[in-house]
Amino acid sequence: MPLYFRGETAPIIQWLSLQPHAVLNTYPYLWVAFSWSLLFGGHPRQIEEKLLCAEAAMRLAPQDMSAMEINGQIAVLWAWLAVYRNEADSIYTHASRALELLNQDSRPARTAAQCALGVAQMFRGKRVEASEAFLQVIDAVRSSGNLMFSAVASTALAGIHATNFKLHLAAATYRDVIQMIADPTHSLGYEAHLGLAKIYYDWNELDQAESHALVCSELVARVKSESEVGADVLLVRLMLARDKHTESETLLARTNVTAKTGQLAGRMQEAAELHVLHLLRRGEIKEAAYFSNQFQLPIGLARTLLAQYKGFEALRVVESHRSGMEAQGLAQEALKARVVQAMVHQAVGDVDVAVQVLSEVVTQAEPQGSIRLFLDEGVPMKTLLTKLQYKTGMSTYVSQLLAAFGTQMADEKRVTVATLSHLPPEVFSQRELEILRLIQDGNSNQKISERLFLSLSTVKWHNQNIFAKLDVQRRTEAVARALELKLL
């Protein structure tokens, strides 16, 4: 097996870089070896030029069986270049062609093609087919010793485990990959370190998460990638978790997400969702709404609608998104949507429904040890968890979640109260002010519904909005606070 398939690339790259083009053109396979070495050495951006030279040289070479093998390897390399560009159809086309051309005895290259096909299926959302392909690759490389593609396939398989919300299995697989690669400076370890960092973050092991995220940042700098934002996005989350809002905004700006156009995907979409959170934290609700609509961010839009006190619209958006994620089998994303769904139900006054939804989320999350899934929702989540504990008797895991809030909740509470000290009257709709006056006069919810020709549930929803805006829990507190703000 060639040295580059075993990860020994530096001396090959150095030697081939010194050779005249005439020599490489005379022996086209040297261009192929150059490309493989660059791929495994973590320099994918330099591959295209070498592949074009290889194809040009092959057009002048005799078209025999050895030429078919070389063209097959060129096709595999084009497939892997397409992997770095997230081009599923191109990956599939080149990898399929490679398998037609490659000799059956060319096991390392055929394994690389099979692995690329697995990536194509994963990009297409066909995770079952992708998992089968990756397991076949892992099984094949046990006999060949091709550790590079074993690492790639195992990393991809771990990502599928994480998507299926099997965090412990994913973490164990990521650790195996990191141990397999051994070299912490090798770019192949990027995805494993990032995946493990995300899981540590969800487990609220922030120091561990930061350690792996920083390794990712170093690897991105090493390969000079300007498009990979995964490490920055995670570091932004870590800063927010540590209440470093200014630093997090500066780092998020580095992703350049606001300059993008059209629908976003993957990590750039995650960066966009974080940008919406920053806008909402600064009170820039109109900007958050525009941004969420422009980039088709369902969770960001639901949060924005809730901030606009359009709870029922938010509920429709998040329920539709949750259904879509469940239909696609994206368990982790569906669970995140259910968390937001519980928050919206609570905000519109459907507390019993909110508790039921949260109970289902807690049951699913407990075996995986998820913490930040809840903690990142702040004070409203702590309130709902307390209600869940009181109503259902769930204790150990819920108590652990409540304890994890610590001083974070107190910090958020201070922000809320400070904001309310200068709450403008226009925040309240005419209907809400009308209901406030009727509450001041001592009318029950039933009487208010009769006076205003509204359903009882609509009146309760308005009450929840009023209480949330005033940061109170009771009618008497609402009246007192409204008088203080000169709303009555």
Residue pairs with C-beta under 8 A, 6 or more apart in sequence:
1 108
1 144
1 145
1 146
2 33
2 36
2 108
3 9
3 11
3 12
4 12
4 33
4 36
4 37
4 40
4 41
5 36
5 40
5 108
5 146
5 148
6 145
6 146
6 147
6 148
7 40
7 147
7 148
7 181
7 183
7 186
9 37
9 38
9 40
9 41
10 41
12 33
12 34
12 37
13 34
13 37
13 38
13 41
13 43
16 24
16 30
16 33
16 34
16 37
19 30
21 53
23 30
24 30
24 31
24 34
24 53
24 57
25 31
25 53
25 56
25 57
25 60
26 57
28 54
28 57
28 58
28 61
28 70
29 70
31 50
31 51
31 53
31 54
31 57
32 54
32 70
32 73
32 74
32 77
34 50
35 47
35 50
35 51
35 54
35 74
35 77
36 73
36 77
38 44
38 46
38 47
38 50
39 47
39 77
39 80
40 148
40 188
41 187
42 186
42 187
42 188
42 219
42 222
42 223
43 223
44 80
44 81
44 84
44 223
45 223
45 224
47 77
47 80
47 81
48 81
51 74
51 77
51 78
51 81
54 70
54 74
55 74
58 67
58 70
58 71
58 74
61 67
61 70
65 103
68 101
68 103
69 101
69 102
69 103
69 106
71 101
72 97
72 98
72 99
72 100
72 101
72 102
72 103
72 106
72 109
73 98
73 102
73 106
73 109
75 94
75 95
75 97
75 98
75 101
75 113
76 94
76 95
76 98
76 102
76 109
76 112
76 113
76 116
78 90
78 94
79 90
79 91
79 93
79 94
79 95
79 98
79 112
79 113
79 116
80 112
80 116
82 90
82 91
82 94
82 116
83 91
83 116
83 119
86 123
86 265
86 266
88 120
88 123
88 124
89 120
91 116
91 117
91 119
91 120
91 123
92 117
92 120
94 116
95 113
95 114
95 116
95 117
95 120
96 117
98 109
98 110
98 113
98 116
99 110
99 113
99 114
102 109
102 110
102 113
104 110
107 140
107 144
107 146
108 144
108 146
108 149
111 137
111 140
111 141
111 144
111 146
111 149
112 149
114 133
114 136
114 137
114 140
115 133
115 134
115 137
115 149
115 152
115 153
117 133
118 129
118 130
118 131
118 133
118 134
118 137
118 153
118 156
119 130
119 156
121 127
121 129
121 130
121 133
122 130
122 156
122 159
122 160
125 328
127 160
127 163
127 164
127 329
130 156
130 160
131 157
131 160
133 153
134 153
134 154
134 156
134 157
134 160
135 153
135 157
137 149
137 150
137 152
137 153
138 150
138 153
138 154
138 157
140 146
141 147
141 149
141 150
141 153
142 150
147 180
147 181
148 188
150 180
151 177
151 180
151 181
151 188
151 189
151 192
152 188
154 173
154 176
154 177
154 180
155 173
155 174
155 177
155 188
155 191
155 192
155 195
156 191
157 173
158 169
158 170
158 171
158 173
158 174
158 177
158 192
158 195
159 170
159 191
159 195
161 167
161 169
161 170
161 173
162 170
162 195
162 198
162 199
162 332
163 330
163 331
163 332
163 333
164 329
164 331
164 332
165 331
165 332
165 335
165 364
165 368
166 368
167 199
167 202
167 203
167 368
167 369
167 370
168 368
168 369
170 195
170 199
171 196
171 199
171 200
174 192
174 193
174 195
174 196
174 199
175 196
177 189
177 192
178 189
178 192
178 193
178 196
181 188
181 189
181 192
183 189
184 215
185 218
185 219
185 222
187 219
187 222
187 223
189 215
189 219
190 216
190 219
190 220
190 228
193 212
193 213
193 215
193 216
193 219
194 212
194 213
194 216
194 230
194 231
194 234
196 212
197 208
197 209
197 210
197 211
197 212
197 213
197 216
197 231
197 234
198 209
198 234
200 206
200 208
200 209
200 212
201 209
201 234
201 237
201 238
201 241
201 372
202 370
202 371
202 372
202 373
203 369
203 370
203 371
203 372
204 371
204 372
204 375
204 404
206 238
206 241
206 242
209 234
209 238
210 235
210 238
213 231
213 234
213 235
213 238
214 231
214 235
216 230
216 231
216 234
217 231
217 232
217 235
220 228
220 231
228 267
229 254
229 255
229 257
229 267
229 268
229 271
230 267
232 251
232 252
232 254
232 255
232 271
233 252
233 255
233 267
233 270
233 271
233 274
235 251
236 248
236 251
236 252
236 271
236 274
237 274
237 372
237 376
239 245
239 247
239 248
239 251
240 248
240 274
240 277
240 376
241 372
241 375
241 376
241 408
243 408
243 411
245 278
245 281
248 278
249 278
252 271
252 274
252 275
252 278
255 268
255 271
257 264
257 268
257 271
257 272
257 275
258 275
258 291
260 268
260 272
260 295
262 295
263 295
263 296
264 271
264 272
264 295
264 296
264 297
269 295
269 297
272 291
272 295
272 297
272 300
273 297
273 299
273 300
275 291
276 288
276 291
276 292
276 297
276 300
276 303
276 304
277 300
277 303
279 285
279 287
279 288
279 291
280 288
280 303
280 304
280 307
283 419
285 304
285 307
285 308
288 300
288 303
288 304
288 307
289 301
289 304
289 305
289 308
291 297
291 300
292 300
292 301
292 304
293 301
298 317
298 318
298 320
298 321
298 337
299 318
299 321
299 336
299 337
299 340
301 314
301 317
302 314
302 315
302 317
302 318
302 321
302 340
302 344
303 314
303 340
305 311
305 313
305 314
305 317
306 314
306 343
306 344
306 347
309 429
309 465
309 468
309 469
311 344
311 347
311 348
311 461
311 464
311 465
312 348
312 461
314 344
314 347
315 341
315 344
315 345
315 348
318 337
318 340
318 341
318 344
319 341
321 337
322 334
322 337
322 338
322 341
325 333
325 334
325 337
326 334
335 361
335 364
335 365
335 373
336 373
338 357
338 360
338 361
339 358
339 361
339 373
339 374
339 377
339 381
340 377
341 357
342 354
342 355
342 357
342 358
342 361
342 384
343 354
343 377
343 380
343 381
343 384
345 351
345 353
345 354
345 357
346 354
346 380
346 383
346 384
347 380
347 464
347 465
347 468
348 461
348 464
348 465
349 457
349 460
349 461
349 463
349 464
351 387
354 384
354 387
355 384
355 387
355 388
355 391
355 392
358 384
358 385
358 388
359 388
359 392
359 394
361 373
362 388
362 394
362 397
362 398
362 401
365 373
365 374
366 397
371 400
371 401
371 404
374 381
374 385
374 401
374 404
375 381
375 401
375 404
375 405
375 408
378 408
378 409
378 412
379 409
379 412
379 413
379 416
382 402
382 405
382 409
385 398
385 401
385 402
386 402
388 394
388 398
389 395
389 398
389 399
389 402
416 471
417 471
420 470
420 471
420 481
423 469
423 470
423 485
425 433
425 485
425 486
425 487
427 469
428 436
428 466
428 469
428 487
431 452
431 462
432 462
432 465
432 466
432 469
433 487
434 452
435 448
435 452
435 459
435 462
435 463
435 466
436 466
436 478
436 479
436 482
436 487
436 488
437 488
438 447
438 448
438 451
438 452
439 448
439 463
439 475
439 478
439 479
440 479
440 482
440 488
443 451
445 456
445 459
445 460
445 463
446 456
448 454
448 459
449 455
449 456
449 458
449 459
452 459
454 462
466 478
467 473
467 478
470 477
470 478
470 481
470 482
470 485
471 481
472 478
472 481
479 488
482 488
